[in-house]
Each structure stands twice: as structure tokens, then as C-alpha cells.
């Protein structure tokens, strides 16, 4: 690997999800991210079964929102609605609460 390739690889944007104080790195492959997001949504639909849970649906939509425009729009609309409905939530999520 040449120094130019190393620089290009290091400058590439790494996809991550921040959940509260934790950060989870996602795969670089678009297909793996879409597969993981889809698997989380499908597993969430089966949330009545042991181990699987309904919490998997929003997490899957967050993962899908990186690559799918419809999921990104849905996530942003939800974020705007939550911020308008509950003004304190936006401050807590952005870390600006006092």
C-alpha cells in the first residue's frame, strides 16, 4: 500500500451510530449495512419472540438511513417532530441542556 492509498483510506468517512454515550462502527460495505439494517427491522417485527425485540425496528431504520433516502427522510421527520413536541429532547440529544 502506498502512502497515497493510505491517506485516501484514512480520509474516507467511517459510518458510525451514536446511541447515547456509546458509538457503534458500521461496516464499510453498503451491502452489509443494508443487510444489517434489514435484518434488524425484520427481527424487530418478530419482537414477540424471545431474544428479538421491538427495539430492533428503530435501530434498523437508523442503519438503513445511511444508505436509503426514504429511511433518512423518515428519521429526519421523526427528529423534527420530537424536537417540536418535546423541546427538551433536542437539547439533551445535542448535549446542550443545562
C-alpha positions, 0 to 999 in steps of 0.5 A, a space after each residue: 500500500 502506498 502512502 497515497 492509498 493510505 491517506 485516501 483510506 484514512 480520509 474516507 468517512 467511517 459510518 458510525 451510530 451514536 446511541 447515547 454515550 456509546 458509538 457503534 462502527 458500521 461496516 464499510 460495505 453498503 451491502 452489509 449495512 443494508 443487510 444489517 439494517 434489514 435484518 434488524 427491522 425484520 427481527 424487530 417485527 418478530 419482537 414477540 419472540 424471545 431474544 428479538 425485540 421491538 427495539 430492533 425496528 428503530 435501530 434498523 431504520 437508523 442503519 438503513 438511513 445511511 444508505 436509503 433516502 426514504 429511511 433518512 427522510 423518515 428519521 429526519 421527520 421523526 427528529 423534527 417532530 420530537 424536537 417540536 413536541 418535546 423541546 427538551 429532547 433536542 437539547 439533551 440529544 445535542 448535549 446542550 441542556 443545562 
